[in-house]
């Protein structure tokens, strides 16, 4: 406790940065250490504290999962460090992979259909196009490793 501007946050940031250095040294020496936990009564105070830590330790920005902000931060710089980000990223990643797979299949089918249309120089009926696309999709799936 103390009046504003007396260095309370500064000392706290310096202490956490020192603990990070000691923690990394212990871990690199083969030891195990638990997490560093910082608490505050105010949402804004913990946001400012964590932003100060990030500004003074740039390696935390490049090491996913090394800083986790529980709850909803008010500061946009901390949005990448919330506990919910990783779960949301996993779902988004799965959805993107699924959509990429669908698009890859469609691209292969269109290429196969275009090749068949050029090779035969014929206008295909709708039924013929559907059969061709189905055949091409099955063939492209068979070629996958």
C-alpha positions as CSV (number, residue, x, y, z in Angstrom):
1,X,0.0,0.0,0.0
2,X,1.0,3.6,-0.5
3,X,0.3,6.8,-2.3
4,X,0.2,6.9,-6.1
5,X,3.6,7.3,-7.9
6,X,5.7,5.7,-5.2
7,X,6.8,2.7,-7.3
8,X,4.6,-0.1,-6.0
9,X,3.9,-1.4,-9.5
10,X,7.4,-0.9,-10.6
11,X,8.8,-2.9,-7.7
12,X,6.2,-5.7,-8.4
13,X,7.2,-5.8,-12.1
14,X,10.9,-5.9,-11.2
15,X,10.3,-8.7,-8.7
16,X,8.3,-10.8,-11.3
17,X,11.0,-10.2,-13.9
18,X,13.7,-11.4,-11.4
19,X,11.6,-14.5,-10.6
20,X,11.3,-15.3,-14.3
21,X,15.1,-15.2,-14.6
22,X,15.5,-17.4,-11.6
23,X,12.7,-19.8,-12.7
24,X,14.3,-20.1,-16.2
25,X,17.7,-20.9,-14.6
26,X,16.3,-23.6,-12.4
27,X,14.4,-25.2,-15.3
28,X,17.5,-25.1,-17.6
29,X,19.4,-26.8,-14.7
30,X,16.9,-29.6,-14.8
31,X,14.8,-28.5,-11.8
32,X,11.1,-28.0,-11.6
33,X,9.3,-24.9,-10.5
34,X,5.6,-24.0,-10.4
35,X,4.0,-21.0,-12.0
36,X,4.3,-17.4,-10.9
37,X,0.8,-16.2,-9.8
38,X,0.0,-12.5,-9.7
39,X,-3.3,-11.3,-8.2
40,X,-5.1,-8.0,-7.9
41,X,-8.5,-6.8,-6.6
42,X,-8.9,-4.6,-9.7
43,X,-9.1,-5.8,-13.3
44,X,-7.4,-2.7,-14.6
45,X,-4.5,-3.0,-12.1
46,X,-3.7,-6.6,-13.2
47,X,-3.9,-5.5,-16.9
48,X,-1.5,-2.7,-16.3
49,X,0.8,-4.9,-14.3
50,X,0.9,-7.6,-17.0
51,X,1.4,-5.1,-19.8
52,X,4.4,-3.7,-18.0
53,X,5.8,-7.2,-17.6
54,X,5.3,-7.9,-21.4
55,X,6.9,-4.6,-22.3
56,X,10.0,-5.5,-20.2
57,X,10.2,-9.2,-21.1
58,X,9.7,-9.6,-24.9
59,X,10.4,-13.3,-24.8
60,X,7.0,-13.9,-23.1
61,X,5.3,-12.6,-26.3
62,X,7.1,-15.3,-28.3
63,X,6.5,-18.2,-25.9
64,X,2.8,-19.2,-26.1
65,X,1.4,-20.4,-22.8
66,X,4.1,-18.8,-20.7
67,X,1.7,-16.0,-19.7
68,X,-2.0,-16.6,-19.1
69,X,-4.4,-13.9,-18.1
70,X,-7.5,-15.4,-16.4
71,X,-10.7,-13.5,-17.0
72,X,-11.5,-10.9,-19.6
73,X,-8.8,-8.3,-20.0
74,X,-9.7,-4.7,-20.6
75,X,-6.4,-4.1,-22.4
76,X,-6.3,-5.3,-26.0
77,X,-2.6,-6.2,-25.7
78,X,-3.6,-9.1,-23.4
79,X,-6.3,-10.6,-25.6
80,X,-3.7,-13.1,-27.0
81,X,-2.9,-14.3,-23.5
82,X,-6.3,-15.3,-22.2
83,X,-7.1,-18.8,-21.1
84,X,-10.0,-19.0,-23.5
85,X,-7.8,-18.1,-26.5
86,X,-6.3,-21.5,-26.7
87,X,-9.6,-23.4,-26.7
88,X,-11.0,-21.0,-29.3
89,X,-7.9,-21.4,-31.4
90,X,-8.2,-25.2,-31.3
91,X,-11.8,-25.0,-32.6
92,X,-11.0,-22.5,-35.2
93,X,-8.0,-24.5,-36.4
94,X,-10.1,-27.7,-36.7
95,X,-12.7,-25.7,-38.7
96,X,-10.1,-24.2,-41.0
97,X,-8.5,-27.6,-41.6
98,X,-12.0,-29.0,-42.5
99,X,-12.7,-26.2,-44.9
100,X,-9.3,-26.5,-46.4
101,X,-9.9,-30.2,-47.0
102,X,-13.2,-29.5,-48.7
103,X,-11.7,-26.8,-50.9
104,X,-8.8,-29.1,-51.8
105,X,-11.3,-31.8,-52.9
106,X,-13.3,-29.3,-54.8
107,X,-10.2,-27.9,-56.6
108,X,-9.1,-31.5,-57.6
109,X,-12.7,-32.2,-58.8
110,X,-12.8,-29.0,-60.9
111,X,-9.3,-29.7,-62.4
112,X,-10.3,-33.3,-63.2
113,X,-13.6,-32.1,-64.8
114,X,-11.8,-29.4,-66.8
115,X,-9.2,-31.9,-68.0
116,X,-12.0,-34.3,-69.0
117,X,-13.9,-31.6,-70.8
118,X,-10.8,-30.5,-72.7
119,X,-9.8,-34.1,-73.5
120,X,-13.2,-35.0,-74.9
121,X,-14.1,-31.6,-76.4
122,X,-17.7,-32.4,-75.5
123,X,-20.3,-30.5,-73.6
124,X,-21.2,-32.7,-70.7
125,X,-24.7,-33.0,-69.4
126,X,-25.4,-32.3,-65.7
127,X,-25.5,-36.0,-64.9
128,X,-22.2,-36.6,-66.7
129,X,-20.6,-33.7,-64.9
130,X,-21.7,-35.0,-61.5
131,X,-20.5,-38.5,-62.3
132,X,-17.2,-37.1,-63.5
133,X,-16.8,-35.0,-60.3
134,X,-17.6,-37.9,-58.1
135,X,-15.1,-40.1,-60.0
136,X,-12.4,-37.4,-59.7
137,X,-13.0,-36.9,-55.9
138,X,-12.8,-40.6,-55.3
139,X,-9.6,-40.8,-57.4
140,X,-8.0,-37.9,-55.6
141,X,-8.8,-39.5,-52.2
142,X,-7.2,-42.7,-53.4
143,X,-4.0,-40.8,-54.3
144,X,-3.7,-39.2,-50.8
145,X,-1.0,-40.7,-48.6
